[in-house]
Amino acid sequence: MIIEAKEKKWEIKDCTYAERRELHKLNAKVWWKGEMNVESYYEVLEKVGNIAGLGENDFKDMQMQEVDEVLQAIFLEYLGISPTKKDSGG
């Protein structure tokens, strides 16, 4: 499957039902007590990268924040979540 993130098209592996369920479970841990658990958040991103088949070579020219943004976009795609668009105020 192909997704677009950070002005680039990324070829990633499809996500199975079992993998989506695992991502959903891991994501619940991120917000379990109403506060973001940073450690759990990065567990989700690492799992997403593994499922997607992406590694160090794919991100070699990127800063860590950019890597996180790509992995977050893939996560949203895998779970079928549309990112919230900010109101332009117009």
JOZIZI-V324933 format. One record per backbone hydrogen bond with DSSP energy under -1.0 kcal/mol. NH is the residue of the N-H (numbers start at 1). CO is the residue of the C=O. Records with the same first field share a line. If there is no record, write none. Layout:
BEGIN
NH=CO, CO
END
This chain:
BEGIN
3=10
5=8
10=3
12=1
13=52
20=16
21=17
22=18
23=19
24=20
25=21
26=22
27=23
28=24
29=25
31=27
34=31
37=30
41=37
42=38
43=39
44=40
45=41
46=42
47=43
48=44
49=45
50=46
51=47
52=48
54=49
58=55
62=59
67=63
68=64
69=65
70=66
71=67
72=68
73=69
74=70
75=71
76=72
77=73
78=74
79=75
81=76
END
